[in-house]
């Protein structure tokens, strides 16, 4: 009996092997670096969690998670929870791809070997999510990106769970898309993609209405909370500042000819190693340093928005070129020192320790030891892993290309070419995760600037899209047409049966 109970689970062994490696390296990372890796945005996130108030610069979904963990007074627990979220993301990728593969390759008595195909294929597509070191390092950071990717993937999974989503799945998708939006504003436009997928999958108006309502209510509640603190119905006070940074990459005041009050916003860059978008935001060249309130002030936000839109209207071709250029940066084989010579290095596990007074003060207020520590010999294992287990951005490009073109393999069916079949198959399945993955790469390039930490959340969706596109749509059973009978004979038969 025990052997029989184990046999059905054997096809999951490939994924269990991947999962074992993923759990091992994350456990070693927590032992080697008991505290989180700090980034420039980390103090603001932690401060918002300590004070339990909306952050001025970005939504506070992630600080709410930090606030929930605050009673435990443990940064090691915080990091462990974030790693658990990363593992759950990989598990969800596996479940979605495995279900699609199992439906495409049903197991029969003559083809028992097919039982291994879904698990093996799905396990391979979890490797880019669970194994590369940059995914693990991002989970280890005091940042919102890994939580954002998980919340958004749950929303996508809710839409894809049934061929025709029920209303409660629509509500689940809307609620998790709202949570993702309140974690990072990049989730805001993705509700349109979720609703479009619901319509394509013929969810019905009730399910679509439930999706929209479940999305709108949490976002509206956050807007009310933000208004109670700052007197504005916004997700963040500096909603135009990042767009200004985006346009600084191409803005030419000789072409824009801004009015005198806007002339102060003309971008300058004294250090050529730093991107213009970064320079105008955070360096001494930033025009906000000459404006009261810096990037948080109403004057700075107003002037930034006016200048940004003037630049886009005056130089639309330059704007489009910058967006395409920065989107394509995600697919480079090697990471480049962008936007600064040191920013990209912060997304890796360090060899030494760094600690500032500001970080120390916030850590004490939070109630734990947040100092970055490097514990040997565990750190040696993590650093050796980091030197060898890296996913180049080109792999993400291959995943996206495969997710887009993979459905074309199903154009021929039953000896005939059916060109509409792969289109329907792709639109009903791979479109949502594929569009989400591409959107997560394009939205920062459109609204802010390229950064390598924006690349990793796009990977799980690209993996799901490839799996859904490659596996053939399940065949619908053919129902034989009812046999027609002659009316008088049929009537006589009914009379005889009733008698």
Secondary structure, 3 states (H helix, E strand, C coil): CHHHHHHCCHHHHHHHHHHHHHHHHHHHHHHHCCCCECCCCHHHHHHHHHHCCCCCCCCCHHHHHHHHHHHHCCHHHHHHHHHHHHHHHHHHHHHHHHHHHHHHCCCCCCCHHHHHHHHHHHHHHHHHHHCCHHHHHHHHECCCHHHHHHHHHHHHHHHHCCCCCCHHHHHHHHHHHHHHHCCCHHHCCHHHHHHHHHHHCCCCHHHHHHHHHHHHHHHHHHHHHHHHHHCCCCCCCCCCHHHHHHHCCCCCHHHHCCCHHHHHHCCCCCCCCCCHHHHHHHCCCCHHHHCCCHHHCHHHHHHHHHHHHHHHHHCHHHHHHHHHHHHHHHHCCCCCCCCCCCCHHHHCCCCCCCCCHHHHHHHHHHCCCCCCCCCCCHHHHHHHHHHHCCCCHHHHHHHHHHHHHHHHHHCEECCEECHHHHHHHHHHCHHHHHHHHHHHHHHHHHHCCCCCHHHHCCHHHHHHHHHHHHCCCCCCCCCCCCCCCCHHHHHHHHHHHHC
